[in-house]
Amino acid sequence: MSSSPVPGAAPEDTGGGLTEPLLGGFHDGALAAVVVANANGGGNGAKEKGGGAVKAKDGYWVDVDQEPAAADLESGGGDRPLLFSNKKVKAALLYPYRVLILVRLVAVILFIAWRIKHNKSDVMWFWVTSVVGDAWFAQSWLLYQLPKLRPIKRFPDLAALRQHYDDDLPDGGGSLLPGIDVFVTTADPVSEPVLYTMNCVLSIMATDYPVDRHTCYLTDDSGSLVLYEALVETASFAALWVPFCRKHSVEPRAPESYFQLEGRIYNGRSPGEFMSEYRHVQREYEELKGRLEMLPSTIKERSDVYNSMEASKDGGAEQANWMANGTQWPGTWIEPTENHRKGDHAGIVKIVQNHPSCKPQAEGLQASNAANPLNLDGVDARLPTVVYVSREKTPGHEHNKKAGNLNAQLRVSALLSNAPFTINFDCDHYVNNSQALRAAMCFMLDSREGDNTGFVQFPQRFENVDPTDRYGNHNRVFFDGAMYALNGLQGPTYLGTGCMFRRLALYGVDPPQWRPAGDIAVDSARFGNSVHFLNSVLAALKQERRITPPELDEPFLAELAMVVSSSYDHGTEWGSSVGYIYNIATEDIVTGYRIHGQGWVSMYATMEREAFHGTAPINLTERLYQIVRWSGGSMEVFFSPYNPLFSGRRLRPMQRVAYLNFTIYPITSIFILLYAFCPAMWLIPSEILIQRPFTRYVVYLVAVVALVHAIGGFEIRWAGITWTDWWRNEQFFMIASLSAYPTAVLHMVVKAITGKGIHFRVTSKQQTAAAAEGGDDDDKYADMYETRWVPMLIPAAVVLFSNIMAIGVAMGKAVVYGGVWSAAQKRHAALGILFNVWIMALIYPFGLAIMGRWSKKPAILFVLLPVAFVVIAVVYIGLHSFLVKFLPFMVI
C-alpha cells in the first residue's frame, strides 16, 4: 500500500474571525503572541460563528421571513424552535434573470421557426438533422432552466440547536439530540487507499456530536483483513486524537489534512500546552501511518507462521489469513481459495470500539497510558462506537454494488444502534467541519418542514484538484447553482455522499403529512425474515430515540449474520421500495427520486466552513469513466420504473422537470458530436452551407448562444461562483459530449439489446504507476499529466485534429483563392473559422490532456497550435499547386 499522504486542505479561515491569530511555523517562540479566540475557554463559540447562521458572502441574497409551525408531529404537540434560516435572491437580480430566460425562450422559438421557414441548404439531410438538434437543444435548455427560477439558500442555526437541545435542559443532564448512524463505504484497500478511509473514520469519531449518540460503521465490500486491522489500529490512535481535538478545538479533524496546514487559528482552551501536545500527537500519527503501510506484510508474515504451525499438525496446505488473536479470518485471503476470495466470503460484523459509558470519562486516557503527556483534565475522553461490517458474498448471487453494501449497513445498524438518522460517506471524504452533523440536525428538527424532511444533502468539495480545475472537478455551477435552485422546489437530489437520511424515509415510509392513520404494516415480505430487524422497524416508527447497546448473545449474533447474508433481500422489497435502489448504476439519484416521489422534501445545507472534503479523479480518463457511470445511470432511470414522466405520484411539477432533465441530458451529445464534425467541410472542394442565408443564420445563432452566457452572468452572481468556474463547466461539458456522454448512450443501446447495464467501475484513487515512475512523487498533480488512451477518447481526438486541419486548410484557401472569392464567400469563410475557433477553445483542456507531461506548461499549446495551422496551410498551398499542375481533377 502506498504511503503517499491524503492531499491536504489548503490553509483557510476556520470561521473564528479575521482578528484571531494564526499559529504558523511551530517554533518554540510561536506561542508568545497567541491570543485565545474564545476568552471563556473552548472553541464552541468560534465554531458556531463559522458554521451557524452565517451571513451570505455577497449582497445578492436577502432573508426570507418565515413563521414557526404550530405543532410537532413527531413528539405529539408543542412548538419547536426555528433552527435554520432561508435566503432568497434579491428582486433586483432575480426578476431581470427571469425576464432574460423568457427573452431567450422566445428567441429560440423564433430562431427555429425562421430555420423551418427558410428550409434551404446545400445538404438537406444535414439541415433536417440540425433543425431536430436545435429543437432538442431548446427543450433540454428549458428543462435545465425552468427549475432555477426560485433559488434558495439555507443556513443552519447551530446556536439555537445547542440552546434548545444541549444547554436549556430541565435537569441539566446530557444532550437531547437524536442518534445518528454514520456509514463509510469502501470497495477494497487497493483502489481506495487505507489512509483515506482511516482519516474519514477519525474525522467522524472526533466530530462535535454527543459521543453516545453517533456510531461509525465501516463497510468493507472486499472482506479484507487489512481494512479490519487498520480500523483496530485507528481506533487505538483515536483514544489520543479525539481528546486532543476536543481540547484544542481542532479543525479539520482528519489528521492527514490537519497536519498539512501551514497555519491555523487557535480556538482551544489551552494555548500554553498546545505545542508539546501537537508534536506528540503528530509523532503518534506518523507511527500509525507506518503501521498501516506495513499491514499487508505484517499479516502475511503472521499468517505464514500460523500456516506452518497448522501444516506441522495435520499436514494441511491451506494458506489462510490469520488475525492477531490466532483465529482464521473469515473474509478474503491473500491466497484466494473457496469461501475466501473476492466475491465469495462469509459475512462479518465486528465491534471494534464498544459503546461509551453514559458519563464523561475525563481521565480514561491518562489511566491507560501513564507516559502520555496530554493533560486531559475536564476533557471527555470517551469514543463513539465503531463497527466493522463486510456483507456475505456468494458466487451466482447479485450483490447490487454500492446500493447492496449500503442496505447491508442499514440493517446491521438497525440491530445495533437503530438511530433515527443515518449519514453516508464515500471513504475518500472526511468531516471538514466538526459541526456538520449538528448542522444537518438543524433541518431535521426544525418546526417548519423538519418532520417531512427525508434527507439533507451537503455540497461536495474537493481538495486535490489543481488550481486551474482543468477538468471541472469542482463543478460549482452544479453544486452552487443547480442545487440552490432545487432548494426552492422540493429539494436537492441525493448526490451519493455527505447526505443525512431519516431512517423512515429509507424504509419507504410516507412522510407524516401523507402517512395514513393507524399502524403501518411491518412484515417479512417487505423487510425480510429477521425478527430483530422487524422489531427495530417498529421501534423506528415509534421514534424511540434512546437506544441501549444490545446483548451480543448467540441468537443476536445469528440475526446479525442473517441480515448481511447474500440472500437476505431476495423476495423482499429491498432495492425497490425499501432502502437504496438496485439495478441502476447511479443508486443515488434514483434513491432520492423515490423518496421525493413519496412526498418527502430535502434540504441543501450551506455552511461558512465547508462541511466535508473529498478527493476527485484528476486524470482525464478516470474523470470520464466516472461521468460515463453517472450519465449512463441517469439514463437507466429514464428507462426504468422510476421514469419521472410516469412515476412519483407526489413529485411536485418543477421537481419532476428537474429529474426529467437529469435522466435525458446525455442524448444532447449526439447532436453536439454532429456539429463538432462540421469543420470537415473545409476539406470539400465546393462551398457547402448548412443553412441559407448563411450570414443571417450565423448572426441568429450567435445571438441565441450569447443569451445563454448573459443568463449565466446572472447565475454567477447569485450562485457566488466565478467566470472561470462557468467557463470550465462549458469546456468539460463539451469534452464529455464528445466522449463520455456518447459512450453512455451507446451503453443504453447495448443494454436494450443484451439486457446488460452500465459496468460499475470504482474510480481509482491511487497514483498511477506511470506517474510514480516518472519521478513525480512530490507533485500531487502528477496523475493529471498522464495520458491513458481508451476508445471513448477517439471521437474527441478526431474532432480536435479535424478542427486543426480545417483551420489550416482555411488559411491555405484564403491565400490561394483570396483574390477570386466574392465578398459573401469571404464572409462565410470568416464565420466558419469563427466556429472552428470556438470549438477549439471549448476542447482546449482535452488538447492539454493528450500532450501528457508537456501540459505542465499550458502556454505551450498557444505556440504549437499556430505553428500547426501555418504548417498545414503551407502544405495545402504546396499540394494545391501540385494538383493544379498535374492532377487538376483532385483539387480541393
DRENGU-20220 format. One record per residue (C-alpha): residue in three letters; x, y, z. Coordinates in steps of 0.2 Angstrom, whole numbers, padded with zeros to 4 digits, always signed. Layout:
ALAXYZ...
END
This chain:
MET+0000+0000+0000SER+0006+0017-0004SER+0011+0029+0010SER+0008+0044+0000PRO-0002+0056+0010VAL-0020+0061+0008PRO-0020+0078-0001GLY-0020+0091+0012ALA-0033+0105+0014ALA-0027+0122+0009PRO-0025+0135+0023GLU-0041+0143+0026ASP-0051+0153+0039THR-0060+0141+0051GLY-0073+0153+0054GLY-0067+0161+0070GLY-0064+0179+0063LEU-0051+0188+0054THR-0044+0196+0070GLU-0039+0179+0078PRO-0021+0175+0077LEU-0013+0162+0066LEU-0002+0148+0073GLY+0011+0146+0060GLY+0029+0139+0059PHE+0028+0130+0076HIS+0044+0136+0083ASP+0047+0137+0101GLY+0043+0156+0102ALA+0027+0154+0092LEU+0015+0154+0107ALA+0022+0170+0114ALA+0009+0180+0103VAL-0005+0168+0105VAL-0022+0175+0110VAL-0036+0163+0114ALA-0050+0166+0102ASN-0063+0162+0114ALA-0060+0171+0130ASN-0072+0160+0140GLY-0062+0144+0135GLY-0066+0131+0122GLY-0069+0134+0104ASN-0088+0132+0103GLY-0092+0150+0101ALA-0080+0152+0087LYS-0086+0137+0078GLU-0104+0141+0079LYS-0100+0158+0072GLY-0092+0150+0057GLY-0104+0136+0054GLY-0121+0143+0061ALA-0132+0156+0055VAL-0119+0165+0044LYS-0121+0179+0033ALA-0121+0177+0014LYS-0104+0181+0006ASP-0111+0193-0006GLY-0125+0206-0007TYR-0137+0197-0019TRP-0146+0187-0005VAL-0159+0193+0007ASP-0168+0185+0022VAL-0185+0176+0020ASP-0196+0179+0034GLN-0205+0163+0040GLU-0216+0159+0055PRO-0213+0143+0065ALA-0225+0129+0063ALA-0239+0126+0076ALA-0236+0108+0081ASP-0223+0095+0082LEU-0230+0080+0073GLU-0217+0068+0079SER-0217+0071+0098GLY-0236+0074+0099GLY-0238+0093+0100GLY-0229+0108+0106ASP-0219+0121+0097ARG-0201+0118+0091PRO-0188+0132+0088LEU-0183+0138+0071LEU-0166+0130+0068PHE-0162+0137+0051SER-0164+0152+0040ASN-0168+0155+0022LYS-0162+0167+0010LYS-0168+0171-0007VAL-0160+0181-0022LYS-0164+0200-0022ALA-0178+0205-0033ALA-0166+0217-0042LEU-0156+0202-0048LEU-0170+0189-0049TYR-0183+0197-0060PRO-0171+0203-0074TYR-0164+0185-0073ARG-0182+0178-0076VAL-0185+0190-0090LEU-0169+0186-0099ILE-0174+0167-0098LEU-0191+0172-0106VAL-0182+0183-0119ARG-0171+0168-0124LEU-0186+0156-0124VAL-0194+0167-0137ALA-0178+0170-0147VAL-0175+0151-0148ILE-0193+0148-0154LEU-0191+0162-0167PHE-0175+0155-0172ILE-0181+0138-0175ALA-0197+0145-0184TRP-0185+0155-0195ARG-0175+0140-0200ILE-0190+0130-0204LYS-0197+0144-0215HIS-0180+0146-0224ASN-0178+0127-0227LYS-0163+0130-0239SER-0147+0120-0238ASP-0133+0113-0248VAL-0136+0096-0239MET-0154+0094-0234TRP-0152+0078-0224PHE-0140+0088-0213TRP-0151+0103-0212VAL-0166+0092-0206THR-0154+0084-0193SER-0148+0101-0187VAL-0166+0108-0185VAL-0170+0092-0175GLY-0154+0095-0165ASP-0159+0114-0162ALA-0176+0109-0156TRP-0168+0096-0144PHE-0156+0109-0138ALA-0170+0121-0134GLN-0181+0108-0124SER-0165+0102-0115TRP-0161+0120-0110LEU-0178+0123-0105LEU-0179+0108-0094TYR-0162+0114-0086GLN-0168+0132-0084LEU-0186+0131-0078PRO-0182+0123-0060LYS-0169+0138-0057LEU-0182+0152-0056ARG-0183+0152-0037PRO-0166+0148-0029ILE-0165+0147-0010LYS-0150+0146+0002ARG-0152+0138+0019PHE-0141+0141+0034PRO-0141+0130+0050ASP-0143+0140+0066LEU-0131+0130+0077ALA-0133+0142+0092ALA-0151+0139+0093LEU-0149+0120+0091ARG-0137+0120+0106GLN-0148+0131+0116HIS-0163+0120+0115TYR-0155+0103+0114ASP-0140+0104+0125ASP-0140+0119+0136ASP-0158+0123+0142LEU-0162+0106+0149PRO-0173+0105+0165ASP-0161+0093+0174GLY-0145+0099+0167GLY-0142+0082+0160GLY-0135+0076+0144SER-0140+0081+0126LEU-0157+0078+0119LEU-0150+0076+0101PRO-0156+0061+0092GLY-0144+0047+0087ILE-0135+0046+0071ASP-0128+0031+0062VAL-0113+0035+0051PHE-0109+0024+0036VAL-0092+0024+0027THR-0091+0013+0012THR-0076+0006+0004ALA-0073-0006-0011ASP-0056-0013-0006PRO-0039-0007+0001VAL-0031-0006-0016SER-0042+0005-0027GLU-0046+0016-0012PRO-0031+0018-0001VAL-0032+0013+0018LEU-0026+0030+0024TYR-0040+0039+0015THR-0053+0028+0024MET-0045+0029+0041ASN-0044+0048+0040CYS-0063+0048+0036VAL-0066+0037+0051LEU-0055+0048+0063SER-0064+0063+0057ILE-0081+0055+0061MET-0075+0049+0078ALA-0069+0066+0083THR-0085+0076+0077ASP-0093+0088+0089TYR-0109+0077+0092PRO-0114+0068+0109VAL-0102+0054+0109ASP-0115+0041+0114ARG-0127+0047+0101HIS-0117+0043+0085THR-0110+0026+0079CYS-0097+0024+0065TYR-0100+0009+0053LEU-0086+0005+0041THR-0092-0007+0027ASP-0078-0016+0018ASP-0085-0024+0002SER-0069-0034-0001GLY-0069-0043+0016SER-0051-0038+0018LEU-0041-0042+0034VAL-0030-0027+0030LEU-0045-0015+0032TYR-0051-0023+0048GLU-0034-0022+0057ALA-0032-0004+0050LEU-0048+0000+0059VAL-0042-0008+0075GLU-0026+0002+0074THR-0036+0018+0070ALA-0047+0016+0085SER-0032+0014+0096PHE-0025+0030+0089ALA-0042+0039+0091ALA-0040+0037+0110LEU-0027+0051+0108TRP-0033+0060+0093VAL-0051+0063+0098PRO-0047+0071+0116PHE-0034+0081+0108CYS-0047+0088+0095ARG-0059+0092+0109LYS-0047+0100+0120HIS-0039+0111+0106SER-0055+0114+0095VAL-0045+0106+0080GLU-0052+0109+0063PRO-0052+0099+0052ARG-0052+0083+0062ALA-0044+0072+0049PRO-0026+0071+0055GLU-0018+0070+0037SER-0026+0086+0032TYR-0024+0095+0049PHE-0005+0091+0050GLN-0003+0098+0032LEU-0010+0115+0037GLU+0004+0129+0036GLY-0006+0140+0048ARG-0021+0138+0059ILE-0032+0149+0070TYR-0031+0143+0088ASN-0049+0142+0096GLY-0044+0130+0110ARG-0044+0132+0129SER-0025+0129+0132PRO-0013+0138+0121GLY+0001+0135+0133GLU+0000+0116+0131PHE-0004+0116+0113MET+0014+0114+0105SER+0020+0100+0116GLU+0004+0090+0114TYR+0003+0094+0095ARG+0021+0087+0092HIS+0017+0071+0102VAL+0001+0068+0093GLN+0009+0071+0076ARG+0023+0058+0081GLU+0010+0046+0085TYR+0001+0049+0069GLU+0016+0046+0059GLU+0019+0030+0068LEU+0001+0025+0064LYS+0004+0028+0046GLY+0019+0017+0046ARG+0009+0003+0054LEU-0005+0005+0041GLU+0008+0004+0027MET+0016-0012+0034LEU-0001-0021+0037PRO-0001-0031+0022SER+0017-0038+0025THR+0013-0040+0044ILE-0002-0050+0040LYS+0007-0061+0028GLU+0021-0064+0040ARG+0010-0069+0054SER-0001-0080+0043ASP+0015-0089+0036VAL+0019-0093+0054TYR+0002-0099+0059ASN+0000-0109+0042SER+0017-0118+0045MET+0011-0122+0063GLU-0005-0129+0056ALA+0004-0139+0042SER+0015-0147+0055LYS+0000-0153+0065ASP-0011-0160+0051GLY-0001-0159+0035GLY-0013-0146+0028ALA-0008-0134+0014GLU-0021-0121+0016GLN-0014-0103+0015ALA-0026-0095+0027ASN-0025-0077+0034TRP-0024-0076+0052MET-0030-0062+0064ALA-0019-0056+0078ASN-0029-0066+0091GLY-0024-0083+0082THR-0040-0086+0073GLN-0043-0088+0055TRP-0050-0073+0046PRO-0067-0077+0038GLY-0066-0064+0024THR-0054-0064+0009TRP-0037-0071+0010ILE-0021-0066+0001GLU-0020-0083-0007PRO-0038-0084-0014THR-0047-0101-0010GLU-0065-0106-0010ASN-0076-0096+0003HIS-0061-0084+0005ARG-0059-0074-0011LYS-0066-0059-0020GLY-0085-0062-0022ASP-0085-0077-0011HIS-0083-0075+0008ALA-0093-0075+0024GLY-0102-0060+0031ILE-0093-0051+0045VAL-0099-0040+0059LYS-0086-0035+0072ILE-0087-0021+0086VAL-0070-0013+0086GLN-0075+0001+0099ASN-0088-0003+0112HIS-0102+0009+0116PRO-0096+0023+0128SER-0102+0024+0145CYS-0116+0037+0149LYS-0105+0048+0160PRO-0090+0058+0154GLN-0073+0049+0156ALA-0061+0063+0158GLU-0046+0053+0164GLY-0048+0037+0155LEU-0034+0040+0143GLN-0022+0045+0156ALA-0026+0030+0166SER-0022+0019+0151ASN-0006+0027+0147ALA+0005+0035+0161ALA+0018+0041+0149ASN+0005+0051+0139PRO+0010+0069+0140LEU-0008+0076+0136ASN-0017+0084+0151LEU-0035+0079+0149ASP-0042+0087+0165GLY-0060+0091+0161VAL-0059+0084+0143ASP-0071+0070+0138ALA-0060+0056+0133ARG-0074+0044+0128LEU-0075+0037+0110PRO-0091+0033+0099THR-0095+0015+0094VAL-0085+0009+0079VAL-0091-0006+0069TYR-0083-0016+0055VAL-0095-0024+0043SER-0092-0035+0027ARG-0108-0042+0019GLU-0108-0060+0014LYS-0104-0063-0005THR-0109-0079-0014PRO-0105-0084-0032GLY-0121-0083-0043HIS-0129-0070-0032GLU-0132-0052-0037HIS-0124-0041-0024ASN-0130-0025-0031LYS-0114-0015-0029LYS-0114+0000-0018ALA-0133+0000-0015GLY-0132-0018-0009ASN-0117-0013+0003LEU-0127+0002+0010ASN-0143-0008+0013ALA-0132-0021+0022GLN-0126-0007+0033LEU-0143+0000+0036ARG-0149-0017+0043VAL-0134-0020+0054SER-0136-0003+0061ALA-0154-0006+0064LEU-0150-0021+0075LEU-0135-0012+0084SER-0140+0006+0087ASN-0156+0010+0077ALA-0153+0028+0076PRO-0167+0038+0068PHE-0155+0046+0056THR-0141+0040+0045ILE-0127+0049+0035ASN-0116+0040+0022PHE-0098+0045+0016ASP-0088+0038+0002CYS-0071+0033+0011ASP-0061+0047+0002HIS-0072+0060+0010TYR-0069+0067+0028VAL-0078+0079+0040ASN-0070+0096+0037ASN-0082+0105+0049SER-0084+0096+0066GLN-0101+0105+0067ALA-0108+0097+0051LEU-0119+0083+0060ARG-0127+0096+0071ALA-0130+0107+0055ALA-0139+0093+0047MET-0149+0090+0063CYS-0155+0109+0062PHE-0165+0104+0047MET-0172+0088+0053LEU-0178+0095+0070ASP-0184+0112+0063SER-0203+0116+0067ARG-0207+0120+0049GLU-0203+0106+0037GLY-0192+0096+0049ASP-0204+0081+0051ASN-0207+0080+0032THR-0188+0081+0028GLY-0182+0065+0021PHE-0164+0069+0018VAL-0151+0084+0020GLN-0138+0085+0006PHE-0122+0094+0008PRO-0111+0101-0006GLN-0097+0091-0012ARG-0080+0099-0011PHE-0063+0093-0017GLU-0046+0097-0011ASN-0034+0088-0023VAL-0040+0097-0038ASP-0027+0108-0047PRO-0028+0126-0045THR-0035+0129-0063ASP-0048+0115-0061ARG-0043+0109-0078TYR-0057+0096-0079GLY-0071+0104-0070ASN-0070+0093-0054HIS-0076+0107-0043ASN-0092+0108-0053ARG-0098+0124-0044VAL-0111+0128-0057PHE-0120+0112-0052PHE-0116+0112-0033ASP-0119+0131-0030GLY-0131+0134-0044ALA-0142+0120-0049MET-0143+0114-0030TYR-0148+0131-0024ALA-0162+0131-0037LEU-0169+0114-0031ASN-0169+0121-0014GLY-0183+0132-0019LEU-0193+0117-0025GLN-0194+0100-0016GLY-0176+0100-0013PRO-0159+0094-0020THR-0157+0076-0026TYR-0146+0064-0017LEU-0128+0065-0023GLY-0121+0049-0016THR-0111+0055-0001GLY-0112+0068+0013CYS-0131+0066+0014MET-0141+0063+0030PHE-0156+0052+0029ARG-0171+0050+0040ARG-0171+0031+0043LEU-0190+0030+0040ALA-0188+0038+0023LEU-0176+0025+0018TYR-0188+0012+0024GLY-0201+0018+0011VAL-0212+0025+0025ASP-0223+0040+0019PRO-0220+0057+0027PRO-0231+0062+0041GLN-0242+0074+0030TRP-0246+0059+0019ARG-0245+0045+0032PRO-0261+0036+0034ALA-0269+0035+0052GLY-0266+0019+0061ASP-0252+0006+0062ILE-0240+0004+0047ALA-0238-0014+0041VAL-0221-0021+0045ASP-0220-0039+0038SER-0206-0051+0032ALA-0212-0050+0014ARG-0206-0032+0013PHE-0192-0031+0026GLY-0186-0049+0026ASN-0186-0063+0039SER-0176-0056+0053VAL-0187-0054+0069HIS-0174-0042+0077PHE-0174-0031+0062LEU-0193-0031+0061ASN-0194-0026+0079SER-0181-0012+0075VAL-0193-0005+0061LEU-0207-0005+0074ALA-0196+0005+0086ALA-0191+0017+0072LEU-0209+0020+0068LYS-0212+0025+0087GLN-0197+0037+0086GLU-0189+0028+0101ARG-0173+0038+0102ARG-0164+0031+0117ILE-0156+0015+0112THR-0145+0005+0124PRO-0132-0007+0117PRO-0140-0025+0114GLU-0133-0040+0122LEU-0122-0049+0110ASP-0128-0067+0114GLU-0128-0081+0101PRO-0146-0078+0095PHE-0142-0060+0092LEU-0126-0064+0083ALA-0136-0076+0072GLU-0148-0062+0067LEU-0133-0051+0063ALA-0126-0064+0051MET-0143-0066+0043VAL-0145-0048+0039VAL-0128-0047+0030SER-0131-0063+0021SER-0131-0063+0002SER-0148-0069+0000TYR-0157-0059+0013ASP-0166-0047+0002HIS-0171-0060-0011GLY-0190-0060-0012THR-0192-0044-0002GLU-0194-0026-0007TRP-0176-0021-0003GLY-0169-0012-0018SER-0186-0007-0024SER-0197+0002-0011VAL-0186-0001+0004GLY-0168+0005+0006TYR-0156+0011-0008ILE-0162+0006-0026TYR-0155-0008-0035ASN-0151-0011-0054ILE-0147+0007-0058ALA-0129+0012-0060THR-0132+0028-0050GLU-0141+0022-0035ASP-0140+0040-0028ILE-0151+0049-0040VAL-0164+0036-0041THR-0165+0033-0022GLY-0168+0052-0020TYR-0181+0052-0033ARG-0190+0038-0024ILE-0190+0047-0008HIS-0196+0063-0016GLY-0209+0053-0025GLN-0217+0048-0009GLY-0219+0066-0004TRP-0203+0069+0007VAL-0194+0086+0005SER-0175+0088+0006MET-0163+0102+0011TYR-0147+0108+0004ALA-0136+0114+0018THR-0124+0129+0017MET-0111+0132+0030GLU-0097+0145+0031ARG-0084+0132+0034GLU-0087+0118+0021ALA-0094+0103+0029PHE-0085+0089+0020HIS-0070+0087+0009GLY-0066+0073-0003THR-0054+0069-0017ALA-0059+0069-0036PRO-0051+0060-0051ILE-0039+0072-0058ASN-0034+0061-0073LEU-0045+0064-0088THR-0048+0046-0092GLU-0053+0042-0074ARG-0064+0058-0074LEU-0073+0052-0090TYR-0076+0035-0083GLN-0084+0042-0068ILE-0095+0053-0080VAL-0100+0038-0090ARG-0106+0029-0075TRP-0116+0045-0069SER-0123+0049-0086GLY-0127+0031-0090GLY-0135+0028-0074SER-0146+0043-0076MET-0152+0037-0092GLU-0156+0020-0085VAL-0168+0029-0073PHE-0177+0036-0088PHE-0180+0018-0095SER-0184+0011-0078PRO-0200+0010-0067TYR-0194+0026-0059ASN-0196+0037-0075PRO-0200+0055-0070LEU-0214+0056-0083PHE-0224+0042-0076SER-0220+0038-0058GLY-0218+0048-0042ARG-0236+0052-0038ARG-0231+0066-0025LEU-0217+0074-0035ARG-0220+0092-0037PRO-0221+0098-0056MET-0205+0108-0057GLN-0196+0094-0047ARG-0202+0082-0060VAL-0195+0093-0073ALA-0178+0094-0065TYR-0177+0075-0063LEU-0183+0073-0081ASN-0168+0084-0086PHE-0156+0073-0076THR-0161+0057-0085ILE-0160+0063-0103TYR-0147+0076-0104PRO-0133+0064-0111ILE-0144+0062-0128THR-0139+0080-0132SER-0121+0074-0135ILE-0127+0066-0151PHE-0131+0082-0159ILE-0116+0091-0152LEU-0105+0077-0159LEU-0113+0080-0176TYR-0110+0099-0176ALA-0092+0096-0170PHE-0088+0087-0186CYS-0094+0102-0197PRO-0076+0108-0199ALA-0073+0093-0211MET-0082+0103-0224TRP-0067+0113-0227LEU-0059+0098-0235ILE-0073+0098-0248PRO-0069+0107-0264SER-0085+0117-0266GLU-0093+0128-0253ILE-0106+0118-0243LEU-0118+0128-0231ILE-0129+0121-0218GLN-0142+0135-0219ARG-0145+0148-0232PRO-0145+0163-0230PHE-0129+0158-0220THR-0124+0175-0213ARG-0141+0178-0205TYR-0141+0161-0199VAL-0124+0163-0190VAL-0130+0180-0183TYR-0145+0172-0176LEU-0136+0158-0169VAL-0123+0169-0161ALA-0137+0179-0153VAL-0145+0164-0146VAL-0129+0157-0138ALA-0124+0174-0132LEU-0141+0175-0122VAL-0135+0158-0113HIS-0120+0167-0107ALA-0129+0183-0102ILE-0141+0172-0091GLY-0125+0163-0085GLY-0119+0180-0079PHE-0134+0182-0068GLU-0131+0164-0061ILE-0113+0168-0057ARG-0118+0182-0046TRP-0132+0173-0036ALA-0123+0157-0035GLY-0107+0165-0029ILE-0095+0157-0042THR-0083+0165-0055TRP-0082+0166-0073THR-0068+0153-0073ASP-0080+0141-0064TRP-0093+0144-0078TRP-0081+0143-0092ARG-0073+0126-0085ASN-0091+0119-0084GLU-0094+0124-0103GLN-0077+0116-0108PHE-0080+0100-0099PHE-0097+0098-0105MET-0091+0099-0122ILE-0077+0087-0119ALA-0089+0075-0111SER-0101+0077-0125LEU-0088+0071-0137SER-0083+0056-0126ALA-0092+0050-0110TYR-0110+0055-0115PRO-0110+0046-0132THR-0102+0031-0123ALA-0116+0031-0111VAL-0129+0032-0125LEU-0121+0018-0133HIS-0122+0008-0117MET-0140+0011-0116VAL-0142+0004-0134VAL-0132-0011-0129LYS-0142-0013-0114ALA-0158-0013-0124ILE-0152-0027-0135THR-0142-0038-0122GLY-0150-0033-0105LYS-0133-0029-0098GLY-0132-0012-0089ILE-0118+0000-0085HIS-0102-0008-0078PHE-0099-0002-0061ARG-0080+0004-0060VAL-0073+0010-0044THR-0064+0026-0048SER-0046+0023-0043LYS-0038+0035-0030GLN-0021+0028-0031GLN-0007+0037-0041THR-0004+0028-0057ALA+0012+0018-0059ALA+0017+0028-0074ALA+0016+0044-0064ALA+0026+0037-0050GLU+0040+0030-0062GLY+0041+0047-0070GLY+0049+0054-0054ASP+0034+0065-0050ASP+0031+0058-0032ASP+0032+0076-0025ASP+0019+0083-0037LYS+0002+0079-0031TYR-0005+0083-0048ALA+0007+0071-0057ASP-0008+0060-0062MET-0016+0074-0071TYR-0002+0074-0084GLU-0003+0055-0088THR-0012+0051-0105ARG-0022+0034-0104TRP-0029+0031-0121VAL-0046+0022-0121PRO-0059+0020-0136MET-0070+0034-0129LEU-0057+0047-0132ILE-0056+0044-0151PRO-0071+0055-0156ALA-0064+0070-0146ALA-0047+0067-0154VAL-0054+0066-0171VAL-0064+0082-0168LEU-0048+0091-0161PHE-0037+0086-0176SER-0051+0089-0189ASN-0053+0107-0182ILE-0034+0110-0183MET-0034+0103-0201ALA-0049+0114-0205ILE-0041+0130-0199GLY-0025+0126-0208VAL-0034+0122-0224ALA-0045+0138-0222MET-0029+0148-0220GLY-0022+0140-0236LYS-0038+0143-0246ALA-0038+0161-0241VAL-0021+0163-0248VAL-0025+0153-0264TYR-0042+0159-0268GLY-0042+0176-0258GLY-0041+0186-0274VAL-0056+0177-0283TRP-0068+0175-0268SER-0083+0186-0268ALA-0087+0196-0253ALA-0100+0184-0247GLN-0088+0169-0249LYS-0075+0179-0238ARG-0089+0182-0225HIS-0094+0164-0225ALA-0076+0159-0223ALA-0073+0171-0208LEU-0089+0165-0200GLY-0084+0146-0202ILE-0067+0149-0195LEU-0075+0158-0180PHE-0085+0142-0177ASN-0069+0132-0178VAL-0060+0143-0166TRP-0075+0142-0154ILE-0074+0123-0154MET-0055+0123-0151ALA-0057+0135-0136LEU-0070+0123-0128ILE-0060+0107-0130TYR-0043+0116-0125PRO-0042+0105-0109PHE-0043+0090-0120GLY-0028+0096-0130LEU-0018+0098-0114ALA-0023+0081-0109ILE-0016+0072-0125MET+0000+0082-0123GLY+0004+0072-0107ARG+0018+0080-0096TRP+0021+0094-0108SER+0005+0101-0102LYS+0013+0106-0086LYS+0016+0122-0096PRO-0001+0125-0103ALA+0005+0140-0113ILE+0015+0129-0125LEU-0002+0125-0133PHE-0003+0143-0139VAL+0013+0141-0148LEU+0010+0123-0155LEU-0007+0127-0162PRO-0002+0142-0173VAL+0013+0133-0179ALA+0002+0118-0184PHE-0010+0130-0193VAL+0004+0138-0203VAL+0012+0121-0207ILE-0005+0114-0213ALA-0008+0130-0223VAL+0009+0129-0232VAL+0006+0110-0235TYR-0011+0114-0243ILE-0004+0128-0254GLY+0010+0117-0260LEU-0002+0102-0263HIS-0014+0113-0272SER+0000+0120-0284PHE+0005+0102-0287LEU-0013+0096-0291VAL-0017+0111-0302LYS-0002+0107-0312PHE-0003+0088-0313LEU-0020+0082-0306PRO-0032+0096-0308PHE-0047+0084-0305MET-0042+0081-0287VAL-0040+0100-0282ILE-0049+0104-0266
END
